[in-house]
Amino acid sequence: MSVRLYVGNLPQTFDAKELEALFTGVGEGVRFKTVNDRETGLCRGFGFANVDDQKLAEAVIAQLNGKEFGGNSLRIEISERRDSRTATPGDRRAPGASQRPAVNKVVHADEVDSQAPDPRWAGELAKLKQLLDSQKAAV
């Protein structure tokens, strides 16, 4: 079973091959994906690594957590799904806090739904729909 790791404190710009070399230095079977800003395309400072087994995940954490990369000290830990986190005081997601109704959202998934629209273009799609609606109203 695959283990998902949170990799934080990444610089905004870095060479992905360098980071992959760090992971492969620990062992084979580590796949990494950075989380980029939708508008700038730059790294948001974190990403996720999928590791083939628990022992390799522990080795990655032991060897790379706190290691300097691109001028920053990496933070690597086992990723938790949002629903498994415990609430803290003042947390907007705490039970009883005013929030939107729960929606069955996937926080992260190992499989990509090829039929789903790319969320990076949601803002552009909304603008296009408004443009089409205004053109239909003018006709």
Secondary structure as UniProt FT lines:
FT   STRAND          3..8
FT   HELIX           16..26
FT   STRAND          30..36
FT   TURN            38..40
FT   STRAND          43..51
FT   HELIX           54..64
FT   TURN            65..66
FT   STRAND          68..69
FT   TURN            70..71
FT   STRAND          72..73
FT   STRAND          75..78
FT   HELIX           82..84
FT   TURN            89..90
FT   TURN            92..93
FT   TURN            95..96
FT   TURN            114..115
FT   HELIX           119..121
FT   HELIX           122..138
//
